[in-house]
Amino acid sequence: MMSPYHRFAIEKEKLWKGLPERERRILVEILGQDIQTPMRVMDIILCANLGSQATIHAALTNLQRAGYLRYTSYKADGRSKFISLAPKSVSLFKRLDKLLVACSQSAQSVAA
């Protein structure tokens, strides 16, 4: 029998299918930001653990073209752009949440 963690690990890979690891990490980074403080593109580029500026910029472009991200211009300074999760990303994270809850409930029933 497969453990709940093993099931989650396998199933989450199916949900992430087609997204390179760096792009996954960028989405998770954006998801983890405080909603009250919008994230700028420059904020994500400054995350040294995600790669070089050019690599991150290419990944952001790929995510935006694939419908995972959306950009909003900053009204006070048109050069600056805010970045947020598009509905496609929100849907992906909701499916991951449901999977995690299901696996967690499965683990609790196995332990009981």
N, C-alpha and C positions, 0 to 999 in steps of 0.2 A: 504494500500500500504506500502511496506517495504521501509524504508529509505535507501539511498545509503550506509551509514555507517553500518547499520545492514546487508545489503547484503554483503558488504565487509567482515564483521566479520564472517559471516556464510561460505562464499565461501573460505576464507583463511584457515579456519579449515579443509575444504575438501582437500586443497592442502598440508597441513601439516600432514594429517592423517597418523598415524603409527609412527610418531616421538615424543618421549617424550619431555616434556617442556624443560628439561635441554639441550637436544641435539639441540633443536630449538634455544635456547639462545646462545649456543656455535657457531652455524652456523652464527647467526646474529652478534656475536662478531667478528668473522673472517671476515665477509663481511664488517664490519665497519673499518677495519684496512687500513692504508695508503698502497697503492700498492707499493710505493717506499721502504717501510720498511717491509720486509717479517716477518711474525709472527712465532715465535718458539713455539714448543709444551710447553715449560716451561712458555712462556708468558701467554698462556691460562690457564695453571695450577695455575698460580699466581693470577688469577682473583678470589678473595675470594668470590664474590657474586655468583659463579657458583657451589660451593660445595667443598668438601674435595679433596685432591690430588688424592686419590684412586677413588673417584666417577667420577671426571673429566676424569681421565685416562681411566676408563671403558667406559664412554660415547664417548670419542675420538676413542677408539677401535671399538665400535659399528658403529659409523659414517663412519669410514674407511672401515669396512667390508661391509657396506651397499652401498658403492660407493659414499658417499657424500664428503669425504675428501681424500686428498692424502698427503703423506709425501715425503719430499726431504731431503736427507742427506746434512749436511753442510760440504763442502769440506775441510775446514781448521780444523774442529774438528768433527770427525765421530760420537761422542757421541751426538751431538746436531742435532735436526731435525727441518726442517721448515714444516709448515702446510699450506695448501691452499685448496680452494674449488675445488672439482672435477666437471667435466661437469654436473653431475646429480644435484649438488647444484646450479650451475649457471643457469641451466634450471628452477629449482624451483623458484629462485628469479626473473627470467625474467617473469615467469607466474604470480607471485605475483605483479610485477610492472604493467603488463598489466591489471590485475584485479583492481588495485588501480586507474589506469588512467580511466578505464571504469566506475568505481563507481563515480569517481570525475566528469566525463563528465555527468553522469546521474544526479548528484546533481546540476550541473550548469543548465541543461535543466529544472529541476524541479523548480529551483529558478527563471527562466526567465519567 
